[in-house]
Amino acid sequence: MPDRRGEILDEVRRILSVELEIEEPADLHHCLARDLGVDSMGAITLAVGLEDRFRVKLSDQDAATVVTVGDLVELVQQAVREAGPPDGPAPASGSASR
């Protein structure tokens, strides 16, 4: 399975910017809470957004170990590896696909 860290990092940055309105550019070494100001609700928003985008499930137990952006990227990368390839094309959001 290809390495998707760049794609995952881009999605983390998009969620931080668009959904959480965090202006600070996120790098792998940034602490989510201390450096970027992500609170518990922001962490949930990040997790749900990443789960939806990459079609994975992040456990609360695993998510509790995440401190940095890099930790989050690695967690999602591992979940993608474990999930394996998708069974087919992703359904279109909000509409029936044919």
C-alpha positions in Angstrom: 0.0 0.0 0.0 1.4 3.4 -0.9 2.5 5.9 1.7 -0.3 8.4 2.1 1.3 10.6 4.8 1.5 13.7 2.5 -2.2 13.3 1.6 -3.1 12.8 5.3 -1.1 15.9 6.3 -2.8 18.0 3.6 -6.2 16.9 5.0 -5.2 17.6 8.6 -4.1 21.1 7.4 -7.4 21.6 5.6 -9.5 20.6 8.6 -7.4 22.9 10.9 -7.8 25.8 8.5 -11.3 25.4 7.2 -13.3 23.7 9.9 -11.4 24.9 13.0 -10.3 28.3 11.6 -6.7 27.9 12.9 -4.5 30.2 10.9 -1.2 28.8 12.2 0.4 26.6 9.5 0.7 23.0 10.8 3.9 21.0 10.6 4.5 17.5 11.8 6.4 18.6 14.9 3.6 21.0 16.1 1.8 20.0 19.3 -1.9 20.0 18.5 -3.0 21.5 21.9 0.0 23.7 22.8 1.1 25.0 19.5 -2.1 25.0 17.5 -4.7 25.5 20.3 -6.8 22.4 19.4 -9.2 21.7 22.3 -11.2 18.5 22.9 -13.9 19.6 20.5 -11.3 20.4 17.8 -9.8 17.0 18.3 -13.1 15.4 17.7 -13.6 17.4 14.6 -10.2 16.4 13.3 -10.9 12.7 14.1 -14.3 12.6 12.4 -13.0 14.5 9.4 -10.1 12.1 9.0 -12.3 9.1 9.5 -14.7 10.3 6.9 -12.0 11.2 4.3 -10.0 8.1 4.6 -12.8 5.7 5.5 -11.2 4.4 8.7 -12.1 4.2 12.4 -9.8 5.8 15.0 -10.2 4.3 18.4 -10.5 6.6 21.5 -7.6 4.6 23.0 -5.3 5.3 20.0 -6.4 8.9 19.7 -5.4 9.4 23.4 -1.8 8.8 22.4 -1.8 11.7 19.8 0.2 14.7 20.9 1.7 16.1 17.6 0.5 16.5 14.1 3.0 13.8 13.2 1.4 11.5 15.7 -2.0 12.0 14.1 -0.7 11.5 10.6 1.0 8.2 11.7 -2.1 7.0 13.4 -4.3 7.6 10.3 -1.6 6.1 8.1 -1.6 2.9 10.3 -5.5 2.8 10.2 -5.4 3.1 6.4 -2.9 0.3 6.1 -5.0 -1.9 8.4 -8.2 -1.1 6.5 -6.7 -2.3 3.3 -7.9 -1.2 -0.2 -11.4 0.1 -0.5 -13.9 -2.3 -1.9 -15.0 0.0 -4.7 -15.3 3.7 -5.6 -16.3 6.0 -2.7 -19.9 7.0 -2.8 -20.6 10.6 -3.9 -21.3 12.8 -0.9 -24.9 13.8 -0.3 -26.2 12.2 -3.5 -26.9 8.9 -5.1 -24.2 7.8 -7.5 -24.9 5.9 -10.7 
